Amino acid sequence: MNRISLHGFTSMELLVTLGVLAILAVFIYPMFAKVRDDCPPPSCLNNQRQLTIAVSIAASDSDDCLPLPQSWVETVKIDCNCLRCPQQKKRAALPQVDYGYNGRLYTLVDGKVSPLHTAVLTHPETIEVSCDVMRPYAAPAGTTDPGLLAQDGKYTVSAFSREAALNRHKEGVVISYLDTHIAVLKAGEYGHGTNPYSIPLVEK
């Protein structure tokens, strides 16, 4: 009668296995860390989605008129933590708002800036509500790069430029739209909307 001999790992085999796994971890971990750092964290995408929903609620409370760009921070009722990008919280020198509101969401009545009624907006999936901003100073020449604040200092974005080097997320700019969907776009992929209320691309 044949007997099958069963035995576990020896101490030497176990040490060799653990050593191989440790070596693999040394090479693999930096790759995963880079992917993690390059991609916007889910909480950042969720922040802008919550911001867009809050804008929609504010419009519903104001006869379907969107908040004015110059006062959107005060008008939109949202947890202040949702206005901060998780990757920016450790940078105390930066402002308390890490997202910029579409500076074109208004209309003129008798030459006066007035709230924009949602009834006049078509194709909301093409109209930006917010995007990343990260620098606490004005962009030159009246244009705003994704990652910069507008000249009025109200955390608004009225125009994109082609430069994307200042984006906080290496994968691109996080942008929310009026239909509440979120996109992460690289330089050259944003600013091409034909809607008059979309943020345009301005050539320098």
C-alpha positions in Angstrom: 0.0 0.0 0.0 1.5 3.3 -1.1 1.6 6.1 1.4 1.5 9.7 0.4 3.8 11.9 2.5 2.3 15.3 3.3 4.4 18.1 4.7 4.2 21.9 4.9 6.7 24.5 4.0 10.0 24.4 5.6 11.3 27.5 7.3 13.7 28.1 4.5 11.0 27.8 1.8 8.8 30.2 3.7 11.6 32.8 4.0 12.4 32.6 0.3 8.7 33.1 -0.6 8.4 36.1 1.7 11.7 37.5 0.3 10.4 37.2 -3.3 7.1 38.9 -2.3 9.0 41.7 -0.6 11.1 42.3 -3.7 8.0 42.4 -5.9 6.3 44.9 -3.6 9.3 47.2 -3.9 8.8 47.4 -7.6 5.0 47.3 -7.8 4.1 49.8 -5.0 5.6 52.9 -6.7 3.5 52.2 -9.8 0.3 52.0 -7.8 1.2 55.1 -5.8 1.8 57.0 -9.0 -1.6 56.0 -10.4 -3.2 56.9 -7.1 -1.6 60.4 -7.1 -2.3 61.1 -10.7 -6.0 60.3 -10.5 -8.4 62.7 -8.8 -9.6 61.1 -5.6 -13.3 60.0 -5.6 -14.1 62.6 -2.9 -12.9 65.4 -5.2 -15.2 64.3 -8.0 -18.0 63.8 -5.5 -17.4 67.4 -4.1 -18.1 68.9 -7.5 -21.1 66.7 -8.1 -22.5 67.8 -4.7 -21.7 71.4 -5.7 -23.6 71.1 -8.9 -26.6 69.6 -7.1 -26.4 72.4 -4.6 -26.5 74.9 -7.4 -29.6 73.2 -8.9 -31.3 73.4 -5.5 -30.4 77.1 -5.1 -31.9 77.7 -8.5 -35.1 75.9 -7.5 -35.3 78.2 -4.5 -34.9 81.3 -6.6 -37.6 80.8 -9.3 -35.2 78.6 -11.4 -32.6 81.3 -11.6 -28.9 80.2 -11.2 -26.7 81.9 -8.6 -24.8 84.9 -9.9 -21.0 84.3 -10.4 -20.0 87.1 -8.2 -22.0 85.8 -5.2 -22.2 82.1 -5.8 -20.1 81.1 -2.7 -22.6 82.9 -0.4 -25.7 81.8 -2.3 -25.0 78.1 -2.6 -25.9 76.2 0.6 -23.3 73.4 0.9 -21.0 71.9 3.5 -17.8 74.0 3.4 -15.8 70.8 3.3 -17.3 70.1 -0.2 -15.6 73.3 -1.4 -12.1 71.9 -0.6 -10.2 69.4 -2.7 -8.7 66.7 -0.5 -5.3 67.2 -2.1 -5.4 70.8 -1.2 -6.4 70.7 2.5 -2.8 70.5 3.7 -1.9 73.7 1.9 -3.0 76.4 4.4 -1.8 79.2 2.1 -4.4 78.5 -0.4 -8.0 79.9 -0.2 -10.9 78.0 1.4 -12.5 77.4 -2.0 -10.8 75.1 -4.5 -13.4 75.1 -7.2 -14.4 77.9 -9.7 -17.9 78.6 -10.8 -18.7 79.2 -14.4 -18.4 83.0 -14.8 -20.7 83.1 -17.8 -23.9 82.0 -16.0 -25.6 85.3 -16.0 -27.6 87.6 -18.3 -27.8 91.3 -18.8 -31.1 93.2 -18.3 -30.9 96.9 -19.2 -27.1 96.7 -18.9 -27.3 95.2 -15.4 -26.0 91.7 -14.5 -29.0 89.6 -13.6 -29.6 85.9 -12.7 -29.9 83.5 -15.6 -33.1 81.5 -15.8 -32.6 77.8 -16.5 -35.4 77.9 -19.1 -33.1 79.6 -21.6 -30.5 76.9 -21.2 -30.4 74.1 -23.8 -28.1 71.0 -23.7 -27.2 71.3 -20.0 -24.7 68.5 -20.5 -22.5 70.9 -22.4 -22.6 73.8 -19.8 -19.9 73.8 -17.1 -20.9 74.6 -13.6 -17.5 74.3 -11.8 -13.9 73.3 -12.3 -10.7 73.0 -10.4 -9.0 76.2 -9.3 -5.9 76.3 -7.2 -4.0 79.6 -7.4 -5.0 82.5 -5.1 -4.3 85.2 -7.6 -5.6 86.6 -10.8 -4.7 85.4 -14.3 -3.2 87.9 -16.7 -5.0 89.4 -19.6 -8.4 88.6 -18.2 -8.2 84.9 -19.0 -8.3 82.1 -16.5 -6.4 78.9 -16.8 -7.9 75.8 -15.2 -6.1 76.0 -11.9 -6.3 79.9 -11.6 -8.8 82.3 -10.2 -10.6 84.9 -12.2 -9.6 88.5 -11.8 -12.7 89.4 -9.8 -11.4 87.1 -7.0 -14.8 85.5 -6.7 -13.6 82.0 -7.6 -15.1 82.1 -11.1 -13.8 80.8 -14.4 -14.7 82.8 -17.6 -12.2 81.3 -20.0 -9.9 78.3 -20.4 -6.4 78.5 -21.9 -4.4 75.6 -23.3 -2.0 75.5 -20.4 -2.7 72.6 -18.0 0.6 72.5 -16.1 -0.9 74.0 -13.0 -3.7 71.4 -12.6 -3.6 69.8 -9.2 -4.6 66.5 -10.8 -2.1 65.1 -13.4 -4.9 63.3 -15.2 -6.6 66.5 -16.0 -9.1 69.1 -14.9 -12.2 68.0 -12.9 -15.2 69.7 -14.4 -18.9 69.5 -13.4 -21.8 70.1 -15.7 -25.3 71.5 -15.4 -26.8 68.0 -15.8 -24.7 67.0 -12.8 -22.3 64.7 -14.6 -18.5 65.0 -13.9 -15.6 64.8 -16.4 -11.9 64.7 -16.1 -10.4 66.4 -19.1 -6.9 67.0 -20.3 -5.6 70.1 -22.1 -7.1 70.3 -25.5 -10.2 68.4 -24.4 -12.0 71.2 -22.7 -13.3 74.6 -23.8 -14.8 73.5 -27.1 -18.5 73.8 -26.2 -20.6 75.7 -28.7 -23.2 76.7 -26.1 -23.0 80.5 -25.5 -22.9 79.8 -21.7 -20.1 77.2 -22.0 -16.6 78.2 -20.8 -14.7 78.9 -24.0 -11.1 78.1 -24.9 -9.0 81.3 -25.3 -5.8 81.2 -27.4 -2.9 83.2 -25.8 
